[in-house]
Amino acid sequence: MRLYLGVDGGGTKTAFVLVDGDGIVRARHEGGGTYHVETGMDGVAAVLARGCRALFDKAGIEAAGVASGFFGMPAYGEDRAAQAVLDTLPRAILGHDRYLCGNDMVCSWAGSLACADGISVIAGTGSMAYGEAGGKRARAGGWGELFSDEGSAFWIAREGLALFSRMSDGRTPRGPLYALVRTRLELEDDLDVCAVVYGQLNGDRSRVAQLARLVTDAAALGDRQARSILDAAAAELAGMVDAVSAALGTAPDAGLAVSYTGGLFGADGPLRAPFAQALAMRAGRYRLAPPRLAPVLGAALYAARSAGTPLDQPAIARLGAAG
């Protein structure tokens, strides 16, 4: 039986899975983050090596038993020098070249749409959109938190902190967000927010992104300005979909499938409804499709397809049932 390895990397955790050609999950494992900008290449190599070894031990196989693998890693493709190094790491682990490396956005696309034509939007700590259709590939967004990642949790948190500062010094009326920030962050003085963000949190991308909850909670309390931030986030993500669709050359009336992954689209995610509304305004151009598979299963599915042995629909259905 052919076995396919899927690796879905991330800033805080990396998921590993082995799937066979019948769509049966043979083993799973979860390890630490593989964002090379934060952990360094040695850190990424160590996480991948430990994760794959643990996965193979659970499945009772050796690395040679992997027919094909896909390693999706954050920030892949955004630094040529780093990409060259990332491309070599799996070889040292597997002992063969039956693998591909790519950005973790491919895992999300392959999972949410089961490798079918369409676009997947990612909105978690960061954000981007990626799609494939008619043999073409395209992405939009995801240029990093300093000047991109619009619609992400980090972006929402940053906009929320900016709104708090304007509420504090009188540039805009104070809404529920103002009191929430003071209470949740235990501020004695409004300017203490600087010590929290730049000091306690050290400007850390993932930790700052968690402050997006302040915006969503304020919106739920009726803060119109906080709600406007969420609506703007959804609009930014819809704009990424438009950009990817244009790059793929899809017809305006194609009803292209659009799916999603990431915490902001979770069961109680604040962007599910406004994002759906933003797409609906585009008059049949897109069809919103709930995600079919988890990103790590998408990675295994992509590995199988890349090897020329794509899983059939019954096998994909078994993967969907596996969760």
N, C-alpha and C positions, 0 to 999 in steps of 0.2 A: 504493500500500500504506500502510495506517495504521500509524503508529509510536507506541509508548508508552514514556514515560520513567519509569524507576524510580530513586529516590534513597533509599538507606538510610544515614541519618546515624548517627554514633557519637561517643564521646568522643575517640578517637584516630584514627579513619579514617572516611571516607565513601565508599560504593560507588555508582557510577553505571552504568546500563545502558539501552540502547535495544533494544526488542523489537518485532518486527512482528506483524501479526495471524495469521500462520501459526506463531508460536512460535519464530521464528528470531532469535537474538541478533545484532543488527547492529553493536553496539559496546559496549565496557566501558571503565571508567576508575575509578581509585581516587585519592582525595584525602585531605586532612587532616581533622581532627575538626570537628564542627559542634555541639558542646555549648556553647550560648551563655553558660552560666554561667561557663565557663572562658575561652572565646575572645572573648567579646563579640559583639555583633551585626555589627560591621564585619568581624570575623574570619569569621563564618558566611557573610556575604554574599560575601566574597572567595573562600572555598572553593567555594561553590556556583557562582559565576560561572566560575571557572577550570575546575572539573570539567565543567560543562555544555559550555563552549566546547571543551574537549579531546574530549569525547564526540562532539559534533556534527561536529568536524573529522574524527575517525576514521570516522564514518559518511558523511561527505560531504554533510551536509544543513545547512539553516539552522534556527533555532529555530522558525520558522513551520511547519516540517514535522512538528512534534510534535502528534499528535492529542490526547493527554492525558498528564498527568504526575502522579505522586504523590511528594511530598517527605515522607519520614518522618524526624523529627528528635528527638533526645533532649530530654526535659523539656518537649516541646510539650504545651500544655494545663495546665501546672502554675503558670503565671503569666499572668494575663489581659493585662497590659501587654506582656509579651514575646511572647505569642501573636499579638497584633495586628501587631507588627512582622514576625514570622516569616511571617505570611500574605502580606505584601506583597513579600518578597524574590524569589520566583520570577517575579513579573510583570516586574520590571526585567530579568531575564535572558531570558525567553521572548518578551516583547513581546505577550503575550496572556493570557487568563484561563482557559485550558483546563488547569487543574491543581487539585489539592487538597493541603493540608498536613495532617499529623497526627503523632501520636507514632510513634516508630520501632517500637513494639510491634506496630503494625498490619502493618508489613513482615514481621515474624517470623510473625505469625498467617497472613497471606495466603500466605507462602511455604511454611510447614510443612504447612498444610492445603489449599493451592491454592484458597483462598477458599471452602472448604466449611464447613458448620456444625461447630463444635467449639471447643476451647480450646487456646491455645498458652501454654506457660510459658517464660519467658526467665530463664536463670540464667547470668550472666556476671559482670562487675564489679558490676552491680546485678541486681535481680530484679523480676519482676511476672508477672501472668497476664492474658491478654486473650482474649475469646471473642465469637463471633457465632453466633446460632442463631435461626431463625424471625423474622429481621428485627430482633432485639434485639442490643444490644452491651453489654458490661460488662467491667470491669477490677478487679483487686485487687492490693494491694501496690504497690511502686514509689514510695513516699513519700519516698525519699531515704535516704542512708546514716546520717544522724544518729539517726533513730528508726524506720527501716523497712528495706526491701531484704532482708528475712529470706531466708535460704537462698542469698544471693549470695556471690561470692568475697570481697567486702569483709566481709560479715557473718561468714563462716567465719574469715577472717583475724583479725578483731576478737575473736571467741570464742577463737581459738587463742592470741592474745596474752594474753587474760585468764586462760586456763588456765595459760600459762607463768608468769604472775605469781603465781598461787596455788601452783603447784609450787615456785616459787623460795622463797617465804616460809613454806612449810610448811602451808598451808591444805588441801592435797590431796597425795596421794602422787606422787612423781615418776615419770613414764613416759618413753618414748622421745622425746616431744616436747621435753622439757626440754633434752636434749643436742643435739637437732637445731637448736633455736633458737640455743643458745650457739655451735654450730659454724658454721652457715650465716651468721649475722649477725656472726660474729667478735667476740663479746662477751668482754671481759676481766673484767667484773663484770656481774651480772645486770641491775642498774639501767641499764647502758649501752643496754639496749633502748629506753629513753626517748629517748636521743640519736638512735638510728637512726630511730625512727618519727616523732618530732616534729621532729627536726633534719634528718638526711639525706633522709628521704622527705618531710619537711615536711607530714606528714599527708595527702599527696596520695591521693585516692580510688583511682585506678588503680594506683598504685605499692604502696599498702598492700594492695590486693586480691591482688597477686601473692604475698603471704605465705601465702595459703591453701594453697599447695603444701606448706608445713611441716606443716599439719594432715593433708593426705592422705597424705604420706609417713610421718608418725608412725603413722597408722592402719594403713598397710600393714606397719609394723614390730610391730604388735600392741598399740599404745597404745589401751586401751579407752575412755579419756576422749576421745581425739581421734576415735575412731570414733563416739562418742556425738554429737559435734558434727555430723558428716556425716549421721547418722541424723536429728538434729533439723532440719538444713537441708532434707532431703527431706520431712520431715513438714510443715514450714512451707510449702513449695511446694505440697504436696498440699492443704493448707488453703486456699491461694489458689484452687486449682481448684474446691474445694467452694464457695467464696464466689462465684466467677464463675458456676458452674452454678446456684446458687440465684438469683442476680440475673437469669439468663436464663430462669428458670422451667422448666428441663428436668426431665423425670420421673426419679425415682431409678433406674429400671430401663431408662433410655434407651440405655445403652451409648454415651454421647457420646464422640466422638473427642477425644483429648488428645494433643497433640504438644509438641515442645520445641525450643529453640535455645539457643545460648550455650556458652561454653567448658566449663562444668561438666558438659555433656551430650555432650561430644565423644567420639571413638572410645575414648579412655581416661579419659573424664570420671568423677570419683568419685561423681556423683549418679545416674547412669543406673540402676544396680541398686537402690539404696535407694528411689529415686522410683518405679520400677516396682513394687516391693514395697508401698509405701505406697498406690498406686492399687489394687493387687490386693486389698488388705484391704477395699476398699469394695464387694465382692461384685457385680461386673458393672455397676456404675454407669458405669464409664468403659472405653474401649477405647484402649489406648496405640498411637499411630500414628507411625511414624518420619517425620521431616520429608521432604517431597517436593521442595521447592525452597529455594534460598538466599533469605534475606530480601530482597535487592535484586531478585531475579526476582519475588518476591512483590509488591514495590512496583509493578513494571510491570504485573503481573497485576491488581492492585487498581486501577491507573489505567485499564486497559481496561474492567474491570467498572463502575467509577464513571462512565465515559463512555457506558454503555449498550451497549457492544460487547464483551462478555466473550469470552475465548478459549475455543474448544471443547476437548474432551478430547484429540484428536490434537495440537493445538497445545501444550497443557499437557505432554503426554508428550514433545514435542520439547524443551521447556524443561528438563524433568527430565533428559533425555539430555545437554543442554548443560552441566549442572552449575552 
